[in-house]
Every structure is written in structure tokens, then in C-alpha cells.
Amino acid sequence: MFVVLFALLAAAMALSVLVSVDRQFHDQIVQFANSDIAAARAGYNAEGIKEAEEVIGQRMTAPGASDFFLLQQNGHRLAGNLPPMPERTGVLTLPMPGAISPHAILGEATYLAPGIYIFSGSDLYPTRQARQHILQTLFWLFMAALLLAIIGGVLVSRFFLRRTDAIAKACRAIMDGNLKTRVLVRGTEDELDRLALTINSMLDRIAGLMENVRQVTNDIAHDLRTPVTHLRHRLEHARLMAGSAEDYDKALEAAIAASDEILALFAALLRIAQIEGGARRAAFAPVELKDLLGQLREIFGPVADDARHSLTVSAPENAVVRGDRELIVQLFSNLIENAIVHTPDGTRIELALAAGKDGVTVSVSDNGPGVPENEHHKLFQPLYRYEASRSRPGYGLGLALVNAIAELHGARLRTGSGRQGGFAISIAFPLAA
């Protein structure tokens, strides 16, 4: 395709050059003819017909003048080397007397005075020879350029196909189960390198998701074993030991409670999957964070007081982000609940809002004992629970839900120490358009 396109463009260029050169030759012959006629006209105007005849005789032997002349009056030749001819004016192309093609005469014809007709022109054969020579030169240049284009096209195609074959080979290896395979990046930063980087990023993401699925599967199996085992033991105990309707009622209530715990676990997992799938993005609307944080303070302030904690909000200025208000409330509610549940009495919890040119950051921090830094990257994994919190109820899905909501809103999560020490989680939202 590249060679065909190149050939068409080269042919069009050669044709335009040929037409341009041919037009230049044509205009030059006509210009010489007009110059000869102008000299004859000047002689006629100065001294009459004899002077015009003399001027034509001089022009016939002068270099750089036309090849053929005719001065005739009333159909009789007065001067020149052409026989009398029908009187037509303008630019004419005439057959050369006694010659065959490709000889012909191109010239200009007009009247010096009523009845006095003049023609001046030149042989087109040299022009046609030059055009033929130019055409041959262009043809060989075209063939040479076409050969180079074919060679270049083959080399480029082989290079391109070799790179695409490498990408396809890597993808086939991944399809066969070798998930650690990656597409080779040459460092040229061309289109194929950018494609390879994109594919590798996608593969890293897929590998991370599969590892996440594997981890979640193991955690679900581990965390469900205990409540299911308890459920079975209670039911079996009720079958063997219950002796009254009241005993059966207690056993059924305990079984229903255990079943509700299991159903709540699966409901939370399904909610995380729904959010990660982006189904809620269609409901995005502007959300004012200052008012939202103030409402959370009103809701969770009494809860924090009952747990002998203090909850404060620092929002000196308003900021608007685009998102799902219900999910954003869920995000901050989970963070506040975690801070209340997993910190000792007397802990200070602070929500801080800071707006900048690049986005809005909201941090939830406390002055509690904190979390070891080597555990930070595990906190947002589904069903992961920090060792110190395993004695408390729950399945370790709160921060996984926070992470899913943040990703849905294009926000970045960061963990570290807050202004009070302890532990802090910041969420950096992009500004609303």
C-alpha cells in the first residue's frame, strides 16, 4: 500500500513537471514570435513595407529569433521562408512544409496593416525532443525511487511485523497461563513501544486483580469456616440435646444470626464488586464537601462521644467534587467508624479539608497507636484484618469498600501519620469540571 501510494504521488508529480516544462517551452516560442513581429511592426511604422521586409530578412539570420517567417500582402508572399497560407490570427500550430511528424511549427500570426499579414514561429521538434528526454529522465528517476520505496516498504513492514509478532507471541504465552510474560519494550518511545507499555500496564493490572481474587477466595474460605462451623455445631447440638420448644427456638435464633453474618459478608463483597464495575458512575453530580463533612460531624459526633472519643472537622473553605454523594458518605463513614472502633478511649479524630489547584484532599486522622508502615499496603485488601483488630467483630471489608469508592471517583488514597501522630488516611479527589 505504501509503494502504491508513493507511485501514484510520484507519477502525479512527474506529470505536473512535464506539463509545466512543456508550457514553458510553448510560452518561450510564442514570446520569440511576438518579439519578431514587434520588430517588423516597428520597421513598417517607421519606413513602410520595405523596411518590414528588411527586418524579417535580418531576423531570419539573427540568433535567438524564430525559425520561420512569412510576410504576405493580399495572398502574395513578400518575405520569409514559408509559402503563402490562409490568413488566420493568434497562436497557430502549422505543419512544416515537406516534413513529417513530429516536425511542426508553433507561432503567432497577425496583421501589420489591412491586407499585410505576418507570421513568425519555430520548429516544435527540439521542444518535443527535450520533452522526450525529460520524460525518460523522469521515468528512470521514478523507477529508481519506486525501487527504493519497495525496499524501504519491505524493511519497514518486516520491522513492524516482527514487533507485532513479538506482541502476539507474548499475548499467546499469557493466554497459555504464563501470567508473568510481558511485551518487550525497546526504549524507542515510538507507537509500538507505547502500545507495549499500555499492554504491560494492563497485564500488571490483570495480574493484580487475579492475585486479589485468589487472596479474597482464600480469605473467604478462611473467614467463613468459623461461622459455618459454629452454625453446624449449634444445629447439631440442637438436634441432639434440645429437649423443648424453647431450646429449639434458641438454636434457630442462633442459626439465623450466623446466617445473617454470612449473608452480610456476601452482600458487602457484591457491593464492592458493583462499585468496582463502575455501575454508579452514571449518577455522578457536584458534591459540596464542606457541608457533607459537617453533616458527618453531626451524625458521628454523639457516637464518638459515647465511645469516649472526640471528633472534629477542619474545613476552612468549601470545595466541590463530582461524584455519587451516597458513596462518598459511605467512604467517610467507614473511615470514621474504623477510627472510633480501632483506637483506645480518649483518641482525637479529625476530618480535614484542603483545596488546591490540582484537586481536593480530605484526611481522616487520629492520635491513636497507629498501624505499622509495613502493614499499610495490605489494609485495603478485601478480608484483610490487622492483627490488633482481629478480636473485634467484622470481616475486613470496610477499607476495601473505601478503596473501591475512591477508584470509582478517580481519587488517590494515601496512608501515613497525621498531624496528631497516630494514623491518617487522605483521599485526593480531582476538582469538579
N, C-alpha and C positions, 0 to 999 in steps of 0.2 A: 504493500500500500504506500509505503514511504517512497519507493522508487517510482511508482506510477505517478504519484502526486508531484514528485520532483521533475519527472519527464514532461508532464503537462505544463508546469510552470516554466521550465527551460524552453520548451517549444514556443510558448506564448511570448517569452522574452526575445527569442531569435526572430520570430515573425515580426514583432514590433520594431526590432533593429533593422530588419531588412526593408520594411515599409518606410521607415524613417530615412534610411540611406537612399532608397530609390526616389523618395520625394525630394531629397536634397539635390540629387543629380538632375532631376527634371527641372527644379526651380533654377538651377545654375544655367542650364541650356537656354531656358526662356529668358533669363537675365542677360546673357550674352546677346541673344537675338534682339532684345529691346534696346540694348546699348548700340548695336549696329544700326538699327532703324532710326534711333535718335540722331546718330551722326549723319546719316543720309538725309534726314529731315532738316537738320541744321544747314547742310550744304545746299539743299533745294531752296530753303527760305532765303539763303544769302545770295546765291547766284543762279538759281534756276535748275532745270533738269540736267544740264551738262555737268554741273558740279555734283549733283546726286550720283550720276553715273561714275564720275571720277572717284568719289568717296567709296562707292561699292567696290570699284576695282582695287582701291587701296586696302579696304577691309578684307578682301579675299586673300591677300598675301600677308596680312598682319598676324602675328602670333596672338593667341588668346581670343581671337574673334570666331565667328560662326564658320561652318564649313560650306554652307550653301546659301546662295543669294539669287534673288530674281527681282528685277525692276522691269515692269511692263506697263505699256500705255495702250489702252483700247485693244488688249489682246495681243499686242506685238511686244517681244522682248527687247528691252533697251540695254540691259546689262545683267551680269550674273552668270552662273553656271548651271541653271535649271531651265528646262523648256517652259514655254508659256503654260499656264494652268488656269482652271476656273478660279474666279476671284471670290475667295472666302476669307473672312477676317477672324481674328482671335488666335488662340493657340491651336495649331494643327499638327497632326501626325500624318506624313505622306510616305508613300512607297518610294524607295530610291530607284531612279531610272536605271535599268539594266542590271539590277542586283536582286538577289533573293533574300528571303528572311534568314537571319534576324536583322538584316540591314533595313533601316527606316530612318526618316528624317522627322525630327521634332523641332518646331519653330513657331514664330509669331508672324502674322500677316495683317497688314493694314493698308490704308491709303495715305500717300503723302499729300495728295490733292485730288479733286474729282478726276477720275479716269486714270490716275497714276497709282499703280498697285505695287506694293513691295512686300517681299517675304524674306525672312532670314532664319536659318535653322542649322542644326548639326546632326551628324550621324548618331543614332542611338546604339550602334554596335559596341563601341567602347564602354558605354554605360552598362549595357547588358552583360558584357564580359566581366566588368567589375562586380556587378551584382552576382553573377555566377560564381566568381571567386569568393566573394563574401559568403554566399550560400554554402559553398563547400567548406570554407573555414568554420562557419558556424556549425555545420553538420559534424565535423570531426571534433570540434570542441564539445558539442552536445554528446557525442558518443563517449568521449573521454570522461566527461562529467557523469554520464549515466553509469559507466563502469565504476567510477569512484563511489557513486551513490549505492550501487549494488553491493560493493564490498563493505561500505560503511553500514548499510542496512543489515547485511548478514552478521557483521560483528556486533552491532547494537542488539539485534534480535537474539543472537546466541548469549550475549551477556545478560540480557533481560530474562530470557527463558531459563538460564542457569540459576539466576536469583529466584525466579518464581518457582522453579522445580525444587530448590532448597526449602522454600517456604512450604510448598505442598508436602515435601518429604517429612518436615518437622510436624506438620499437622497430622499426617498419617501415623507417625510414631505416637503422637498423643492419643489419637483415636484407638490405637492398639493397646493403650494402657500405660505408656511411659509418660507420666504427667510431669516429669522433671525436664523433658526436652524443651528447648527454646530455639527460636529462629535466630540465626547468626546475624549480628549487626556489624557491618564493615566499618562504620565510623565515617562514611562519606556524607552523611546527612542529606542524602538525596531522597526521592519519593519512596523507593523501596526500603531504605533504612527507616524512614518514618513509619511505613507500614509494618516493618518488623518490630519496631518499638511498641506500636499500638497492639499488635498481636501478642507480644510478650507480656504487656501490661494486662491484657485480657486474660491470658493464661495464668498469670500470677493471681488475678482476682478469682478465677475459677478454682485454682488450687486452694486458695484461702477459704473459699466457700465450701469446697468439698471437705477440707480439714475441719471446718466449722461444723458441717453436717456430721462428720464422724465423731467429733467431740460431743456434739449435742446428743447423738444417738447413745454414746457410752454413758453420758451423764443422765439421760432419761432412764436408761436401763438401771443405772445405779440408784437414782433417786426414787424411782417407782418401786423398786424391790421392797423397800421398807414398808411403805403404806399398803402395798398389795399383800405382803406377808402378814402384816397386822390384821388386815381385813379378813384374810383367810383364817387366821388363828381365832379371831373373835367369832366368826361364823361357825367354825368347827367346835369351839368351846361352847357356843350356844346350843349347838346340836347335841353335844354330849352331856353338858352339865345343866342346862336350863331346865328348871322343873316347874315353872309357872309362866303365865302370860306376861307378867311384869318382867321376868328375866328375858323372855323373847323380845319384848319391846325395847329394853335397854340394848340388847345385842343388835337389833335392827337400827336403832338410832346411831350407835357407834359405826355400823357398817355404812349407813347413809353419809355420816360425816366424813369417813375415809373416802367414800366415792366422790363426795363434793371436792375434797382436796385434789384428787386425781383429775377430775373434770376441770377444776380451776387451773391446774398446771397446763393441760392441753389447750384450754381457752387462751391462756397467756401466750403459748407458743404460736397458736394460729393468729393471734393479733399481731405478734411480731412479724410473722411471715406476710400478713396482709400489708403492713406498713412498709416492709422492705420491698414489696412488689410495686409500690408507688400508686396504689389504688386511690389514696386520699389526696393526691396532688391536685385533682380537678377542683377541690373545694377551697383552694388557697384564696386568701383575701388579706388586705392590710390588717396588721395586728399591732396595737399600741402597747409596748412592753411595760411602760411605767404604770399604767392603770392595771395591767394584768398582775404585775408584781405586788401592787398594793392590795388587790383582791386576795392574792395568795397569803399575804400577811394577815389579813382579817380572818381567813379560814384556818390557817395553821398556827396562828399566834396562840389561841387558847390551848391547842393540842400540845404545843411546845411548853407552855406554862404548866400544864398538868404533868408533863414529864420532867419538870424542874429544869427546863432549858430556856434560853432567850432567843427570840427570832427577830431580827431587824432587817430593814430594807434600805439600801442606799441607791437612790435613783435621782440624781440632781437634774437630769434633763430627760425629755421624752425621746423615744426612738421608735420608728415604725419598721417592722419587717413583714415580709409576705409569707403567709403560711396558714396552717389549719389551727385555729385558736384552741380547739378542744385538745389536739395532740400536744400543743405547746404547754398547755396547762398540765397535761399528764406528765410531760417531761419534767417540769419543775416540781410537781407534786412528788414524783418518785425520788428526786434528789433530796427534797426537804424531809420526806419520811425516812429515807436512809440515814440522814444526818441525825434525826431525832432518835431513831431506834438503835443505831450502832455507836452512839457516843455516851459517855457517862453523864451523870447528873451535873448540872452547873455549866454545861457546854454552851458557848455562844455560837449561834448560827447566823450568818449574814448573807443576804442576797444583794449583789452589787451590779449596777448597770453602768456601762461606759460606752459611749457612741464615738466613732471616729470616721475618717473619710472612707475607709475600706469596709466598714461594717459595724455591727453592734455586738458587744461582748457582755454576757451575763454570767457571773460566777456565783457558785454556792459554796461557801467555805465555813469551816468551824475551827475551833481551837482544841479539838479532841486529840486523842493519841495518834491519829493519822493511820496511814497504810504504808508498809514498806514499798520503796520505789520499785523493787523488782516484781512486785505484785500488780503494779498499775495497769500494765498491758493486758492482764487477764480479767480485770474487773468487768469488762463489757461483754465477755463471752457468756452465751446463754448457759444457765445452770451452774455457773462457777460461783463458789462462795468462799470468801476469805476465811481462814481457819478460825479467827476470833469470833466470827458471826455464825458458825455452824450450830451453836447451841440455841439460836433464836429461830422462830418459825419462818418458813419461806423456802423458795426454790432457786433463788439467784437469778431471777428474770427481770428484776426492776431496772438494773443498769443496761441490760441487753435491749430492753424496750426504749430506754433513753437513747442509746446508740442508734437504733433503727429510726427513731423520730428525727434525730439530728441529721442523719444521712438523707432522709426524705426532704429536709429543708435546706440541704446544701451547707449545713453548719459543721464546724470543726470542733471536736471535743479535745480538751487538754486537761491533764491531771497534774497536781503538784501541791505545793504548800501555799496556804492563803496568807493574807496579811496578819492573821492572828496565829500563824503556825498551823499545826494540825493538818487537815486535808482540804483540798479545794478542787472543784471541777468547774471549768469555764467552757461556755458554749459561744462560739463566734458565728453569728448569723450574718449573711450578706445583707446589705441595705436593700429595702424595697425599691423597685424601679419607680 
